[in-house]
């Protein structure tokens, strides 16, 4: 289930090394190597078909690599081989994923959405006799404050705006106390104000959590990657990595992704 820690020169939370994955002869991921530092906010960009979604699927256990290794580095110094765990076990290890379309309980209040997301036993006995603890209340209040939905705690989630639903789902993931948060195109469908506020939210989470954010909106990428690194995927491999300006000015990146007026 776990292996002795690898020797590492820096504090890493996730290591993906020489990973490949094919579907019916199509190589979606090809010899991909990627490292995520503890508390880091990493943005991943790339054209359609670059392998971004498959990469997330591999990390979270939705699919298995053909070759290579994926390791989660736990705070206690042990390295967990993610290829040996089902998706739900990987989630319990502290890897939480948010898909592009918000997934909330639309018939329940904002508060109850967060309550239902708390990491607690789900047996019939525990559910029937559950009483909200001080720790549970504090976790809910912290999530509400972080995503700035305190004033909407009693509102039915289905009545929230698109942006608010996105923030609620992020709050639901935060209530699970993840070490790594994977976020897929959080700015999609948002207004300019909502997009900027989402960027502020993700930036505020860095340090307390490690984040991988997939995004196409380059203005948004510039905002959240101002102090971090951007990884560019192309044909299932890392084309380049660096600060936003370095990536934006890379000739190969401009050719495969940022060209045709997409640079910001």
N, C-alpha and C positions, 0 to 999 in steps of 0.2 A: 504493500500500500504506500510506503514511503521509502526513500533511500537516503543514505548519508548525504550531507550537504556538499555541493561542489565547491571548489575553491573559486572565489570571485573577488576581483579587485574593486568592484563597486557594489553597492546595495541594489540588487535586482529583485523584482517581484515576479517576473515572467521571462522565460527563455524559450524561444522557438528556434530550433537549429536544423537546417538541411531538410525542411519539410516539403514533401511533394504529395499531391492528390490529383488523381485522374477520374473522370466520369466518362465511361463508354469511349475511352481512347482520347478524350480531350483533357489536356493537362491544365487544370484550373489553378493549381499552385505548383511552382517549380523551384525546388531547392531553396526555399525561402528561409532566411535567418533573420531573427528580430529579437531585440531585447528591450524590456520595459523596466525602468528604474522605479524604485519605491517612491511613491508620492509624485510621480511624473505625470504630466498631461501630454499625451502624444496624439497628434492629429495624423490621420491617414487619408491621402487623396489618391486619385487615379481615375482613368476613364472607365466607362462601363465595360465590364468583362475583364477588369484587371485582377479580380480575385479577392476583392475586399470582403464580400459577404461570406465566401468560402473560408477565408482566413478566420473570421469571427466564429463560424460554425466549428472549425477545428479546435479553437481555443476552448469553446464551451461544451464540446463533446457531442454536438449534433451530428457530426460526421467524424470519421477516423482517418488519419493520414495513411498513405501507402508506405511512406518511409519518413524517417526523421524523428525528432523528439520534441515534446512540449512539456515544460516543467514549470510548476508553480512553486515559488520559494516562500516557505512559511516563516513567520516571525520567530519560530523556535529553532530555526536553522536547518530544518529538514526540507528536502526537495521532493515534491509529489509529481509522479509521472501521470499527466492528465490523460494519456491515451488508455489508461487502465480503468478509468472511472466512467460511469454513465453520466448523462447530463445533469440529473438532479443532484448527484453526489458532488459534482464539480461546483454547482451553485452553492451547496452547503459549505464548501471549502472557502468560499468568499469571492467567487466570480459571479457578478451579476450583469445581465445584458438587457439593454433597452433597444427594442426594435424601432423602426422609423414610425410606424403607426402606433399611436398611444393605446395602451391596453389597460383600461381602468374598469372598475365595477360601476357602470353608469347609473344603476338604480340605488346606489348607496352614497352616503355623504362623504365628503373629503376626509373627515375624521375616521370614518369606518373603513375607508379604503386603506388608510395607513394602519389601522388596527388589524385588519385582515392580513397585512403584509409582515407583521412582526414574526420573527423566527421563534415559534413556540410549538409545542406538541399539538398534533391535529387529531388525536384519537377521539372517539365519541365521548368517553368519560371526561377527558380534559376539556372538551368543548362545552359540554353541558355544565360543568362545574367551574368554568373559567371565571376568574375575578381579576379585573384589571389591576395590575400592580403599580407601585410608584415608578419602577423602572420602565414599565410600558408607557405610562403617561409621559414620562420625561422623554422617551424616545420619540413619541408622537409629536410632542411640543417642539423638540429639536428639529424634526423633519419639516414641520409646518413653518418654522422660522427660517430654516435654510432655503426653502423654495418659495418663501414669502406668500404663503396662502393662509396665514393666521385668520384673516378676515373672512375667509371662505370655508372655515372648518365645518360648518353645518349645512353648506350648500350641497345639493345633489350633484355628483360628479358629471352626470350627463348634461348639466346646464352650463358647465364651464366652457370657456373659449378653447380653441385648439391649443394655443400656447399654454394655457393653464392646465389642460389635461396632460400635456407633455411634462410640465413641472411636477404635477402630482405623481406621475409615474416615476419620475426620478426620485421624488420623496419616498415613494413606496419601496424603491430599491435601497435607498439610504437607510430605511428603517430596518433592513436586514443586516446592516453593519458590514457591507462588503469591503474587501481589501482592494479589489480591482473592479472597476465599472466600465463596461463596454457600451458605447452609445452610438447608434446608427442614425446619421443624418438628422440631428435634433432640430435643425433650423428649417427643415422642409415644411412649407405651407404656413410659415409664420410671417407676421408683419415685421417691418423694420424694427420697431420698438421691442417686440417680443423676441426677435432674433438677438438684439443687443443684450437684453436682459438674460437670455439663456446663456450667452457667452459669459456674462458676469457670474452666473451661477456655477458654470463649469470651472471657471478660473478659481472661484472660492473653494471648490472641493479639492483642488490639487494640493498635495501635501498631506491632507488627511486621508485621501484615497489616491490610488493610481488609476489613471483614466486613459482609455483608447477611444478616440472620437473619429468616426468616419464622416466626411463632409464633402460637399461639392461647392458650396457657397464660399468663394475665395475671400470675400470681405469678412465673413464670419471666421474663416480659417486664420486670416491675419489677426483678428481680434484675440482669439483664444491661444494662438501659437506665438504670441509676442515674446515670451520668455522661454519657449520650449522648442521642441524639434518636430519637424514635419517629415513623414515617411511617404514616399511616392511609390505606389505599386503599378507595375505594368507587366501584362502577360504572366501574372502569377509570381513575380519576383520583385525584389526591391530594386527600383531603378536608381533612387538616390535618397539620401537623408540629410537634413540640415535645418538651419533656421529658415524662416519663411522667405526672406529676401534671397538667400542662397538658392533655395529651391525654385523660386519664381524666375530667377535669372539663369537657371541651368538650361542650356540649349536643348538637351534631350527632353527635358520636361516640357518645355514650351512646344516642342515638336509633337509629342504624343498626347499632351493634355491641356496645357495652358494657351495653346495657339488659338487662332481664329477668334481673337478678341476676348478670350476668357480671363486673361490676366487682370488682377485687381491691384 
